[in-house]
Amino acid sequence: MSLPIAVTVGDAAGIGPEIVVKALGDPDASGAAPSVVIGPALVLELAAQRWAPGLRVRRISEVGQYRAMAGAIDVLDVGSVPADLTPGCIDPRAGRAAYEAIEAAIRLAMSNRVAGICTAPIHKEALAAAGVPFAGHTEMLTELSGTSDTAMMLVNPHLRTMLVTVHCSLLEAVDQLSVALELRIIRLAHRTLQDMGIPRPRVAVAGLNPHAGEGGLFGREDIDVVAPAIAQARDEGIDASGPHPGDTVFMRARRGRYDIVVAQYHDQGLIPVKLLGVEDGVNVTAGLPFVRTSPDHGTAFDIAGQGIADASSLKTALQMAHRLAEQPRRAAAR
């Protein structure tokens, strides 16, 4: 039997528990992607009663007890939240439980006891309220796995994009840019797509400024930072190009001209992917020593507890986690 993917519940006050039981209660999704859930078992039991009738939640104390069973999910009981947790509200108890589940999943992945991790959404304010010193999943996964060369990559059937800067203000993103950082992300984009089975990826780099700076008229960052990194990457044999204007490069990538777009900041990279359909988008943390995917949406506090959350993106993320884990380079590493 292949190793399962560890699915973390995310923030229990958001839609995480609902989409987890809906996704894993779907025989097509769960059968194609064996999964063990990590998080507060009580939350999953209550969610199954409400949104996945007939789905049995089986508590396990260690991942070796996992067994794939039709109509049932195994939950490694990690973290604690009360049964009367208020949906849609920031609660430090939910933030702490979400962090503890992710921490446990990372330990399992690092010890090759699961094939990878698929994470339901967390809430950054709840994490902060719980005293968790991380801005989001990417930072948490990087630090706790002892890795430094990571990046956020968004994938859907039409587009891939990798971010140079992630969870920071726009002013901070500009301050963080450097030739070294830019080159690191270009190299990582190239290497990640090779791991995904694309032998010579075509890497397009988006400019920071409108029209990629228009020859310096709209700022010199594209001339002084982005272009030198691209030139160095090309000298190393990477098929990198740009800087391309951000308002056209994603359109060209969607039409097949490029295999991935390196975006300079969070919204530049995420807006095009989400516009093409949140249900099809998957967040992949590139550069980790294990596979990690996530739905391309947040905790959706505005609809939490109402039973109307769509589990499509989580299903897609789970299926992608298994596909990535089965790539020859990943399988050989286990």
LOSEGU-50739 format. One record per residue (C-alpha): residue in three letters; x, y, z. Coordinates in nm, 3 decimals. Example, Ala and Ser with C-alpha at 12.3 -4.5 7.8 and 13.67 -1.06 7.14 Angstrom:
// residues 2
  rest        x        y        z
   ALA    1.230   -0.450    0.780
   SER    1.367   -0.106    0.714
END
This chain:
// residues 334
  rest        x        y        z
   MET    0.000    0.000    0.000
   SER    0.135    0.344   -0.092
   LEU    0.193    0.596    0.183
   PRO   -0.099    0.831    0.251
   ILE   -0.096    1.206    0.216
   ALA   -0.131    1.387    0.549
   VAL   -0.427    1.629    0.532
   THR   -0.422    1.901    0.799
   VAL   -0.759    2.041    0.905
   GLY   -0.655    2.406    0.908
   ASP   -0.836    2.662    1.122
   ALA   -1.127    2.481    1.288
   ALA   -1.334    2.802    1.290
   GLY   -1.313    2.825    0.911
   ILE   -1.429    2.595    0.633
   GLY   -1.138    2.351    0.675
   PRO   -1.326    2.076    0.864
   GLU   -1.620    2.100    0.623
   ILE   -1.417    2.071    0.304
   VAL   -1.201    1.793    0.451
   VAL   -1.499    1.567    0.526
   LYS   -1.666    1.656    0.197
   ALA   -1.352    1.582   -0.003
   LEU   -1.260    1.262    0.178
   GLY   -1.619    1.148    0.193
   ASP   -1.622    1.144   -0.188
   PRO   -1.527    0.785   -0.285
   ASP   -1.373    0.903   -0.614
   ALA   -1.146    1.153   -0.443
   SER   -1.048    0.943   -0.142
   GLY   -0.998    0.625   -0.344
   ALA   -0.757    0.794   -0.585
   ALA   -0.567    0.969   -0.309
   PRO   -0.522    0.774    0.019
   SER   -0.516    1.024    0.304
   VAL   -0.479    1.044    0.680
   VAL   -0.622    1.351    0.852
   ILE   -0.428    1.540    1.119
   GLY   -0.611    1.771    1.358
   PRO   -0.867    1.774    1.640
   ALA   -1.071    1.454    1.597
   LEU   -1.375    1.608    1.770
   VAL   -1.394    1.877    1.502
   LEU   -1.389    1.616    1.227
   GLU   -1.654    1.403    1.399
   LEU   -1.888    1.700    1.429
   ALA   -1.819    1.805    1.069
   ALA   -1.889    1.455    0.940
   GLN   -2.220    1.441    1.127
   ARG   -2.331    1.768    0.968
   TRP   -2.188    1.758    0.615
   ALA   -2.089    1.401    0.534
   PRO   -2.357    1.172    0.682
   GLY   -2.246    0.812    0.687
   LEU   -1.876    0.897    0.690
   ARG   -1.711    0.728    0.987
   VAL   -1.428    0.905    1.167
   ARG   -1.176    0.664    1.317
   ARG   -0.935    0.805    1.574
   ILE   -0.579    0.674    1.554
   SER   -0.286    0.744    1.787
   GLU   -0.007    0.707    1.534
   VAL    0.010    0.711    1.155
   GLY    0.114    0.346    1.131
   GLN   -0.243    0.256    1.229
   TYR   -0.378    0.412    0.909
   ARG   -0.591    0.183    0.696
   ALA   -0.771    0.279    0.376
   MET   -1.139    0.198    0.432
   ALA   -1.442    0.283    0.222
   GLY   -1.677    0.520    0.402
   ALA   -1.425    0.605    0.675
   ILE   -1.138    0.844    0.742
   ASP   -0.855    0.799    0.989
   VAL   -0.774    1.100    1.206
   LEU   -0.454    1.145    1.401
   ASP   -0.594    1.342    1.695
   VAL   -0.370    1.650    1.728
   GLY   -0.464    1.983    1.885
   SER   -0.763    2.072    2.098
   VAL   -1.059    2.302    2.043
   PRO   -1.394    2.312    2.223
   ALA   -1.708    2.166    2.069
   ASP   -1.877    2.507    2.085
   LEU   -1.607    2.690    1.888
   THR   -1.780    2.978    1.706
   PRO   -1.756    2.945    1.327
   GLY   -1.621    3.247    1.142
   CYS   -1.452    3.406    1.444
   ILE   -1.082    3.450    1.514
   ASP   -0.993    3.223    1.805
   PRO   -0.640    3.162    1.937
   ARG   -0.737    2.805    2.030
   ALA   -0.811    2.732    1.665
   GLY   -0.487    2.901    1.562
   ARG   -0.285    2.692    1.808
   ALA   -0.453    2.365    1.704
   ALA   -0.391    2.442    1.336
   TYR   -0.023    2.504    1.405
   GLU    0.015    2.184    1.607
   ALA   -0.139    1.979    1.325
   ILE    0.096    2.128    1.067
   GLU    0.393    2.073    1.296
   ALA    0.295    1.706    1.336
   ALA    0.249    1.664    0.960
   ILE    0.593    1.807    0.891
   ARG    0.752    1.561    1.134
   LEU    0.575    1.273    0.960
   ALA    0.680    1.393    0.615
   MET    1.041    1.446    0.721
   SER    1.055    1.090    0.855
   ASN    0.897    0.947    0.535
   ARG    0.590    0.816    0.717
   VAL    0.356    1.002    0.481
   ALA    0.398    1.072    0.110
   GLY    0.341    1.445    0.151
   ILE    0.116    1.710    0.305
   CYS   -0.204    1.873    0.185
   THR   -0.312    2.161    0.407
   ALA   -0.658    2.308    0.457
   PRO   -0.656    2.688    0.505
   ILE   -0.526    2.861    0.818
   HIS   -0.605    3.211    0.944
   LYS   -0.305    3.437    0.995
   GLU   -0.470    3.649    1.265
   ALA   -0.566    3.338    1.462
   LEU   -0.207    3.217    1.441
   ALA   -0.083    3.553    1.566
   ALA   -0.339    3.552    1.849
   ALA   -0.205    3.210    1.953
   GLY    0.150    3.344    1.960
   VAL    0.261    3.142    1.656
   PRO    0.559    3.328    1.506
   PHE    0.486    3.261    1.138
   ALA    0.300    3.468    0.880
   GLY    0.165    3.168    0.692
   HIS    0.213    2.814    0.569
   THR    0.513    2.888    0.346
   GLU    0.716    3.043    0.626
   MET    0.614    2.771    0.871
   LEU    0.698    2.483    0.638
   THR    1.032    2.638    0.546
   GLU    1.146    2.697    0.903
   LEU    1.020    2.374    1.057
   SER    1.166    2.158    0.781
   GLY    1.506    2.325    0.814
   THR    1.490    2.441    0.453
   SER    1.588    2.779    0.311
   ASP    1.536    2.754   -0.065
   THR    1.157    2.751   -0.094
   ALA    0.889    2.951   -0.274
   MET    0.514    2.963   -0.324
   MET    0.397    2.826   -0.658
   LEU    0.038    2.842   -0.783
   VAL   -0.077    2.590   -1.041
   ASN   -0.396    2.538   -1.240
   PRO   -0.461    2.360   -1.571
   HIS   -0.372    2.676   -1.765
   LEU   -0.100    2.854   -1.571
   ARG    0.188    2.818   -1.326
   THR    0.339    3.104   -1.132
   MET    0.607    3.127   -0.863
   LEU    0.647    3.423   -0.627
   VAL    0.964    3.615   -0.550
   THR    0.811    3.777   -0.240
   VAL    0.510    3.646   -0.047
   HIS    0.340    3.763    0.272
   CYS    0.451    4.121    0.321
   SER    0.340    4.472    0.233
   LEU    0.399    4.601   -0.118
   LEU    0.663    4.843    0.009
   GLU    0.842    4.559    0.187
   ALA    0.826    4.347   -0.128
   VAL    1.010    4.614   -0.324
   ASP    1.269    4.648   -0.047
   GLN    1.327    4.271   -0.044
   LEU    1.410    4.247   -0.414
   SER    1.771    4.171   -0.500
   VAL    1.959    4.004   -0.783
   ALA    2.041    3.712   -0.553
   LEU    1.677    3.658   -0.450
   GLU    1.554    3.694   -0.807
   LEU    1.810    3.442   -0.933
   ARG    1.726    3.196   -0.654
   ILE    1.358    3.192   -0.752
   ILE    1.435    3.157   -1.124
   ARG    1.661    2.860   -1.048
   LEU    1.397    2.707   -0.820
   ALA    1.125    2.749   -1.084
   HIS    1.349    2.574   -1.337
   ARG    1.436    2.289   -1.100
   THR    1.079    2.242   -0.974
   LEU    0.936    2.205   -1.323
   GLN    1.208    1.957   -1.409
   ASP    1.097    1.756   -1.104
   MET    0.745    1.773   -1.247
   GLY    0.860    1.612   -1.572
   ILE    0.937    1.916   -1.792
   PRO    1.300    1.867   -1.902
   ARG    1.367    2.223   -2.026
   PRO    1.120    2.464   -1.868
   ARG    1.056    2.801   -2.028
   VAL    1.068    3.052   -1.741
   ALA    0.915    3.395   -1.801
   VAL    0.998    3.663   -1.544
   ALA    0.741    3.938   -1.489
   GLY    0.865    4.291   -1.440
   LEU    0.797    4.473   -1.116
   ASN    0.684    4.804   -1.264
   PRO    0.422    4.888   -1.527
   HIS    0.553    4.797   -1.875
   ALA    0.852    4.635   -1.698
   GLY    0.973    4.986   -1.616
   GLU    0.953    5.126   -1.970
   GLY    1.331    5.156   -2.001
   GLY    1.363    5.322   -1.660
   LEU    1.083    5.576   -1.700
   PHE    0.872    5.395   -1.437
   GLY    1.148    5.285   -1.203
   ARG    1.486    5.117   -1.236
   GLU    1.421    4.792   -1.045
   ASP    1.361    4.595   -1.364
   ILE    1.689    4.722   -1.512
   ASP    1.903    4.701   -1.199
   VAL    1.764    4.388   -1.030
   VAL    1.543    4.172   -1.250
   ALA    1.732    4.186   -1.581
   PRO    2.078    4.098   -1.434
   ALA    1.929    3.792   -1.260
   ILE    1.772    3.673   -1.585
   ALA    2.101    3.721   -1.769
   GLN    2.288    3.516   -1.509
   ALA    2.025    3.242   -1.523
   ARG    2.061    3.225   -1.901
   ASP    2.439    3.198   -1.861
   GLU    2.370    2.890   -1.644
   GLY    2.168    2.729   -1.922
   ILE    1.821    2.816   -1.790
   ASP    1.566    2.917   -2.054
   ALA    1.468    3.238   -1.873
   SER    1.332    3.550   -2.041
   GLY    1.212    3.896   -1.946
   PRO    1.144    4.112   -1.764
   HIS    0.805    4.096   -1.933
   PRO    0.524    4.345   -1.867
   GLY    0.302    4.198   -1.598
   ASP   -0.016    4.286   -1.785
   THR    0.063    4.057   -2.082
   VAL    0.300    3.782   -1.965
   PHE    0.030    3.571   -1.798
   MET   -0.184    3.583   -2.111
   ARG    0.110    3.453   -2.316
   ALA    0.184    3.181   -2.063
   ARG   -0.178    3.069   -2.072
   ARG   -0.152    3.040   -2.450
   GLY    0.145    2.807   -2.412
   ARG    0.439    3.038   -2.475
   TYR    0.592    2.979   -2.128
   ASP    0.582    2.697   -1.875
   ILE    0.590    2.920   -1.566
   VAL    0.584    3.289   -1.477
   VAL    0.801    3.423   -1.197
   ALA    0.597    3.700   -1.032
   GLN    0.750    3.972   -0.818
   TYR    0.487    3.997   -0.545
   HIS    0.186    3.815   -0.402
   ASP   -0.106    3.972   -0.588
   GLN    0.077    3.997   -0.921
   GLY    0.104    3.618   -0.923
   LEU   -0.217    3.513   -0.751
   ILE   -0.475    3.731   -0.925
   PRO   -0.430    3.568   -1.269
   VAL   -0.447    3.215   -1.124
   LYS   -0.754    3.285   -0.913
   LEU   -0.928    3.467   -1.197
   LEU   -0.907    3.145   -1.398
   GLY   -1.094    2.957   -1.124
   VAL   -1.023    2.907   -0.755
   GLU   -1.167    2.556   -0.771
   ASP   -0.890    2.450   -1.011
   GLY   -0.601    2.628   -0.839
   VAL   -0.346    2.458   -0.616
   ASN   -0.080    2.614   -0.396
   VAL    0.247    2.416   -0.406
   THR    0.543    2.494   -0.181
   ALA    0.844    2.442   -0.406
   GLY    1.185    2.346   -0.267
   LEU    1.072    2.146    0.036
   PRO    1.217    1.798    0.097
   PHE    0.860    1.666    0.072
   VAL    0.547    1.744   -0.128
   ARG    0.310    2.009    0.004
   THR   -0.005    2.133   -0.165
   SER   -0.302    2.341   -0.055
   PRO   -0.630    2.475   -0.194
   ASP   -0.602    2.814   -0.359
   HIS   -0.838    2.988   -0.114
   GLY   -0.857    3.094    0.248
   THR   -1.060    3.007    0.556
   ALA   -1.377    3.176    0.421
   PHE   -1.496    3.287    0.765
   ASP   -1.795    3.455    0.599
   ILE   -1.950    3.117    0.510
   ALA   -1.799    2.896    0.783
   GLY   -2.048    2.665    0.951
   GLN   -2.313    2.705    0.681
   GLY   -2.248    2.386    0.487
   ILE   -2.207    2.564    0.153
   ALA   -1.828    2.547    0.114
   ASP   -1.698    2.393   -0.209
   ALA   -1.439    2.117   -0.158
   SER   -1.329    2.113   -0.524
   SER   -0.999    2.294   -0.469
   LEU   -0.905    2.066   -0.180
   LYS   -0.981    1.760   -0.395
   THR   -0.761    1.901   -0.671
   ALA   -0.482    1.981   -0.424
   LEU   -0.499    1.631   -0.278
   GLN   -0.484    1.466   -0.618
   MET   -0.190    1.686   -0.719
   ALA   -0.006    1.597   -0.398
   HIS   -0.027    1.232   -0.490
   ARG    0.082    1.295   -0.850
   LEU    0.383    1.497   -0.735
   ALA    0.476    1.236   -0.473
   GLU    0.474    0.970   -0.744
   GLN    0.717    1.158   -0.971
   PRO    1.032    0.946   -1.020
   ARG    1.265    1.188   -0.836
   ARG    1.031    1.206   -0.536
   ALA    0.969    0.833   -0.523
   ALA    1.343    0.760   -0.541
   ALA    1.407    0.993   -0.246
   ARG    1.173    0.801   -0.015
END
